[in-house]
Amino acid sequence: MSDISPWLASIFISKLLLYITFAMSVGGVSAALMIQQYQFKKTPFLSYALTGVVLGLVFSSIDFLLQVGSFAESGFSGMWDKMYMEILWQSGVGITYKLRLAGGFGLLVLLIAIRFKSVLTKPVAYTYLAVSLLIAASFTWIGHTAEQATWVRSALVLHIFIAMWWVGFLYPLRVCCQALTGDELKKLMHEFGKQASYLVALLLVAGVAISYVLEGSFTTLFTSTHGNILLVKLGAVAAILAIAAYHKLRLVPSLTNHQSALALQRSISIEMGIALLILIITAALSTLAGPSHI
């Protein structure tokens, strides 16, 4: 990590922004599907999801141009080098960009449909899942897992989708701490917790399996730069799981008044901060520090 070029640093930033906007897209649509039954005059969090989708499309294009520029190595103008643009368009970088465009525009159409449809149906939910997985799959065509076995890449798709769903749902939950009554908030948190309990279990299993394949041995967690950074990420994940358990066991059962809702809101804000740290670490792992044995 000592020789980080401006191109690599820029790609790291674009990867982080892509994670954030993907989380907003996935979490926002999921929140709209789950929270529509409560006291909102309109389907909630569509603007939040729409912002994520639009910015995701913008940052996907910027990321592709940054990849072109890093290959051209001819300064800022290299981002528009036609030869390298054509080469990368046919490579894994191009496939990644195409998948993100397809998934992003798919979510955009879905949000328009949700905006003009008062009742959200199962086909909408299935379409949301399909296009979200499409975007998640885009992260498997470049980076450390691009040449891995199909099951590893499939596990990564699942891991990314669930992580982005969880991270992106935190802001809507924070808003609901003020927008819903105590009983409504308790019901929402129970419903979210029920879904999260299954999905997070899959997230952890997939994450451990992917980490083992990339590291080659758990001993490299302590002997390589990539492993050391991964250990920091594991610590952050443990912290966010502890906060989630605190919500489930302590804060949610005690939701009886405005003060208890504020306590939950503050705790979710802390969870959002740790989630951002996890995304930063993940972006670093995928761009700045490669596994020692690959």
C-alpha positions, 0 to 999 in steps of 0.5 A: 500500500506504500505506492498508491497512485492517484488513479488507484486512490481515485478508484478507491474513492469511486468504489466507496461511493458505489457501495454507498449509493448501492446501499441507498438504492437497495435499502431505500426500495426495501424500506419502501416495500416494508414501511408502506403499511405505516402512517405515511401519506406517500410511499416513503423513502422513494427520494432516498432510493432515487438519489442512490440510483441516480448517483450510482449510475453517475459514479458507475460511469466515473469508475469506468472512465477512471479504469480507462485512465489508469490503463492509458497512463496519459494523464486526465485526458487518458480517461477518454482514450478510445482505444483503451475504452474499446478494450475495457468495454469488452473486458471484465471492467466493461461487463461490470459497467454494463451490469451496473447500468442495466441494474441501475436503470432497472431500479429506476424504472421500478421506482417510477412504477412504485411512485405511480402504483398505490399497492406494491405487489409481489412482482415488484418485489421480485423485480427489485430482487433481480435487478439488485442481484444484477448490480451485486454481481457486477462486483464479481467481474473485477478484483480479487474474486474475478478468477475464483470458482463460481460458488465463491463469486455467487457467495460474494453476490449474496454477501454484497446484496445482504450487506448493502440491504442492511446498511441502506436500511439504517437511515430509513429506520433512523427516520422512523424513530421520529415518524412512527408511534412507539407501537408502530416502531416496535412492530417495524423493528421486530419485522426488520429484525426477523428478516435480518436474523436470517439474512445476516446469518447468510452474510456471515457464512458467505463472508467467512467462506470468501475470506478463507478462499482469498487468504488461503489460510486464517494464519495470514490474517496476522501476517499480511497487510490484507489479513490485518485490514480484514481483521479490522473489518471483522472487529467492526462487523462484531461491533455492529452485530453487538449493537443490533443485538442490543437493539433486539434485546434491550431497546426495542422491547422498551419502546414505550415513549419518546425518550426510548425512541430517541435512544434507539435513534441515537444507537442507529446513528452509531450503527450507521457510523460503524457501517460507513467504516466497514464500507471504507475498509471493504473498498480498501480491501478490494482496491488498495491491498490484495491477498498475499497469495493471489 
